[in-house]
């Protein structure tokens, strides 16, 4: 509580409104609990060696802790953004088409996404004068495909995506991004924006949901199609 009070005071001095600071702190708390939940999930299918009663008891205990972490994370998120959540968002996250209550994308969600995408983009490209500067609109569409728990952990998901598809992303930005021979082609304009990393991740994970949000936001269909074409043209094979 002392740490929270200190953070609130420091953020207030930096010009962050109290309600926004409270939300940020609650999201950090929920994110930490969600990460612990994710780590426990990795070991649930691998009981320790030993006789059957011991292994059974160990798994039962791990599942009990796992379930309570879900409850703790949900309570933290409710404190941060209110009750409009799925019944079990942690258990259902990442499944396209899973039932969820759509929670509006807020300014804090968008700002966190900006912080996440920019360094990842600059690892493959450089700042471009042709960036269409529609970051807020694009990221709002991207984040609209997710439940609230997924938004909390989205920075980590983006890092994992960039690492898994490093070679493929490098090809996309080399062929179609700043400095390429088709740098001024309108269809590939969004590749000049850091938000393209986020769009490519959603095209891979939840393409149907992304297209729905894209249409609702009235963003240019050619931008999304250009990214899809560039992504299909590349592959994950390392360069020879």
Wavefront OBJ file of the C-alpha trace (Angstrom):
o trace
v 0.000 0.000 0.000
v 2.899 2.350 0.698
v 4.327 1.610 -2.743
v 0.931 2.249 -4.343
v 0.561 5.555 -2.511
v 4.041 6.617 -3.629
v 3.274 5.709 -7.242
v 0.014 7.656 -7.164
v 1.822 10.720 -5.867
v 4.615 10.452 -8.444
v 2.194 9.926 -11.328
v 0.113 12.851 -10.084
v 3.153 15.117 -10.160
v 3.791 13.954 -13.735
v 0.314 15.097 -14.723
v -1.481 11.725 -14.738
v -5.039 12.020 -13.449
v -5.733 10.062 -10.271
v -8.319 7.790 -11.915
v -5.901 6.938 -14.762
v -3.101 6.252 -12.281
v -5.376 3.939 -10.274
v -6.240 2.064 -13.460
v -2.595 1.684 -14.484
v -1.603 0.321 -11.076
v -4.528 -2.121 -11.069
v -3.589 -3.307 -14.557
v 0.015 -3.897 -13.476
v -1.274 -5.912 -10.528
v -3.633 -7.936 -12.718
v -0.889 -8.477 -15.303
v 1.512 -9.828 -12.682
v -1.121 -12.249 -11.394
v -2.014 -13.295 -14.954
v 1.655 -14.027 -15.641
v 1.837 -16.193 -12.527
v -1.282 -18.013 -13.724
v 0.389 -18.580 -17.106
v 3.534 -19.988 -15.496
v 1.535 -22.431 -13.381
v -0.323 -23.546 -16.494
v 2.991 -24.649 -18.022
v 3.633 -27.168 -15.266
v 0.130 -28.538 -14.703
v 0.629 -31.269 -17.287
v 4.034 -32.287 -15.908
v 3.631 -33.718 -12.381
v 6.798 -34.373 -10.393
v 8.263 -37.824 -10.182
v 7.048 -39.924 -7.305
v 4.335 -42.372 -6.361
v 0.807 -41.851 -7.631
v -0.750 -40.415 -4.427
v 2.005 -37.782 -4.225
v 1.674 -36.793 -7.900
v -2.111 -36.660 -7.608
v -1.935 -34.465 -4.526
v 0.617 -32.180 -6.148
v -1.580 -31.683 -9.227
v -4.639 -31.028 -7.098
v -2.753 -28.369 -5.152
v -1.410 -26.748 -8.313
v -4.892 -26.633 -9.835
v -6.285 -25.054 -6.674
v -3.636 -22.320 -6.746
v -4.194 -21.854 -10.481
v -7.930 -21.373 -9.981
v -7.447 -18.875 -7.170
v -4.999 -16.857 -9.299
v -7.701 -16.614 -11.974
v -10.107 -15.229 -9.377
v -7.522 -12.755 -8.050
v -6.727 -11.481 -11.545
v -10.412 -11.048 -12.367
v -11.003 -9.073 -9.177
v -8.020 -6.831 -9.941
v -9.348 -6.198 -13.446
v -12.807 -5.369 -12.159
v -11.262 -2.776 -9.877
v -9.420 -1.329 -12.870
v -12.077 -1.294 -15.581
v -15.400 -2.403 -14.139
v -17.489 -5.557 -14.348
v -17.894 -5.877 -18.150
v -15.840 -9.051 -18.508
v -16.258 -12.640 -19.626
v -17.109 -15.262 -17.038
v -13.664 -16.852 -17.350
v -11.533 -14.634 -19.595
v -8.219 -16.192 -18.616
v -9.363 -19.672 -19.521
v -10.779 -18.548 -22.850
v -8.182 -16.038 -23.996
v -6.629 -16.481 -27.408
v -9.555 -18.406 -28.922
v -11.087 -16.567 -31.823
v -14.841 -16.489 -31.626
v -14.950 -17.301 -27.895
v -17.870 -15.670 -26.094
v -16.938 -12.401 -24.442
v -18.462 -9.132 -23.398
v -16.969 -6.370 -25.519
v -15.303 -3.794 -23.306
v -14.654 -0.405 -24.958
v -11.016 0.340 -25.728
v -9.771 3.167 -23.525
v -7.011 5.725 -23.862
v -4.806 3.826 -21.419
v -5.169 0.644 -23.511
v -4.061 2.496 -26.639
v -1.121 4.226 -24.931
v 0.150 0.937 -23.519
v -0.046 -0.618 -26.968
v 1.935 2.284 -28.472
v 4.680 1.770 -25.921
v 4.787 -1.931 -26.816
v 4.815 -1.711 -30.614
v 7.318 1.089 -31.187
v 10.555 -0.648 -30.089
v 9.513 -3.867 -31.832
v 8.914 -1.985 -35.085
v 12.253 -0.169 -34.839
v 13.997 -3.533 -34.486
v 12.970 -4.289 -38.098
v 12.629 -0.854 -39.686
v 13.127 2.842 -38.991
v 10.910 5.866 -38.519
v 9.267 6.767 -41.799
v 8.004 10.080 -43.163
v 5.262 8.052 -44.854
v 3.737 6.841 -41.570
v 0.003 7.527 -42.096
v -0.289 8.676 -38.444
v -3.455 6.816 -37.575
v -1.985 4.990 -34.595
v -4.935 5.516 -32.266
v -7.539 4.341 -34.777
v -5.555 1.269 -35.839
v -4.670 0.224 -32.291
v -8.268 0.711 -31.178
v -9.350 -1.739 -33.890
v -6.596 -4.176 -32.910
v -7.414 -4.034 -29.197
v -11.118 -4.382 -29.925
v -10.473 -8.001 -30.923
v -9.392 -8.843 -27.367
v -10.934 -9.280 -23.990
v -9.652 -7.201 -21.115
v -7.281 -9.866 -19.801
v -5.671 -10.263 -23.210
v -5.117 -6.500 -23.363
v -3.255 -6.610 -20.062
v -0.824 -9.197 -21.430
v -0.672 -7.915 -24.995
v 2.847 -6.475 -24.749
v 4.189 -9.906 -23.873
v 2.180 -11.495 -26.678
v 3.661 -9.009 -29.171
v 7.209 -9.743 -28.021
v 6.597 -13.476 -28.381
v 5.114 -12.950 -31.850
v 8.090 -10.835 -32.967
v 10.571 -13.408 -31.683
v 8.745 -16.375 -33.224
v 8.401 -14.702 -36.630
v 11.599 -12.669 -36.631
v 12.773 -13.824 -40.086
v 9.354 -13.357 -41.650
v 8.937 -9.856 -40.227
v 12.395 -8.898 -41.461
v 11.376 -9.945 -44.977
v 8.140 -7.948 -44.835
v 9.858 -4.710 -43.819
v 12.757 -5.204 -46.214
v 10.467 -5.793 -49.197
v 7.661 -3.338 -48.473
v 8.774 -0.949 -45.726
v 10.830 2.247 -45.579
v 13.702 2.144 -48.050
v 12.135 -0.517 -50.268
v 11.466 0.024 -53.964
v 7.694 0.168 -53.372
v 7.860 2.469 -50.359
v 5.295 4.895 -51.765
v 2.655 2.342 -52.759
v -0.621 3.176 -50.967
v -1.551 -0.450 -50.350
v 1.522 -0.898 -48.159
v 1.301 2.454 -46.382
v 0.639 0.901 -42.980
v 3.959 -0.967 -43.102
v 5.481 2.480 -42.489
v 3.696 2.640 -39.127
v 4.751 0.933 -35.877
v 1.141 -0.252 -35.571
v 1.786 -2.701 -38.423
v 3.419 -5.093 -35.934
v 0.182 -5.197 -33.946
v -1.947 -5.666 -37.064
v 0.224 -8.542 -38.307
v -0.040 -10.271 -34.937
v -3.842 -10.028 -35.052
v -3.920 -11.185 -38.705
v -2.135 -14.294 -37.502
v -4.135 -14.848 -34.314
v -7.684 -13.576 -35.013
v -8.097 -12.525 -38.661
v -11.912 -12.605 -38.724
v -12.288 -10.518 -35.570
v -9.719 -8.026 -36.864
v -11.556 -7.585 -40.154
v -14.795 -6.931 -38.273
v -13.178 -4.281 -36.053
v -11.424 -2.790 -39.087
v -14.696 -2.348 -40.920
v -16.395 -0.883 -37.842
v -13.563 1.658 -37.524
v -13.923 2.517 -41.238
v -10.201 2.139 -41.818
v -9.009 1.734 -45.444
v -9.509 -1.917 -46.493
v -6.467 -1.634 -48.795
v -4.160 -1.182 -45.806
v -5.272 -4.426 -44.216
v -5.170 -6.263 -47.533
v -1.667 -4.924 -48.234
v -0.393 -6.253 -44.926
v -2.056 -9.610 -45.563
v -0.414 -9.852 -48.996
v 3.003 -8.918 -47.601
v 2.635 -11.445 -44.790
v 1.657 -14.274 -47.156
v 4.573 -13.439 -49.453
v 7.102 -13.876 -46.632
v 7.886 -17.031 -44.710
v 9.517 -18.028 -41.440
v 12.531 -19.697 -43.012
v 15.834 -18.142 -41.904
v 17.844 -16.495 -44.683
v 20.357 -18.752 -46.453
l 1 2 3 4 5 6 7 8 9 10 11 12 13 14 15 16 17 18 19 20 21 22 23 24 25 26 27 28 29 30 31 32 33 34 35 36 37 38 39 40 41 42 43 44 45 46 47 48 49 50 51 52 53 54 55 56 57 58 59 60 61 62 63 64 65 66 67 68 69 70 71 72 73 74 75 76 77 78 79 80 81 82 83 84 85 86 87 88 89 90 91 92 93 94 95 96 97 98 99 100 101 102 103 104 105 106 107 108 109 110 111 112 113 114 115 116 117 118 119 120 121 122 123 124 125 126 127 128 129 130 131 132 133 134 135 136 137 138 139 140 141 142 143 144 145 146 147 148 149 150 151 152 153 154 155 156 157 158 159 160 161 162 163 164 165 166 167 168 169 170 171 172 173 174 175 176 177 178 179 180 181 182 183 184 185 186 187 188 189 190 191 192 193 194 195 196 197 198 199 200 201 202 203 204 205 206 207 208 209 210 211 212 213 214 215 216 217 218 219 220 221 222 223 224 225 226 227 228 229 230 231 232 233 234 235 236 237 238 239 240
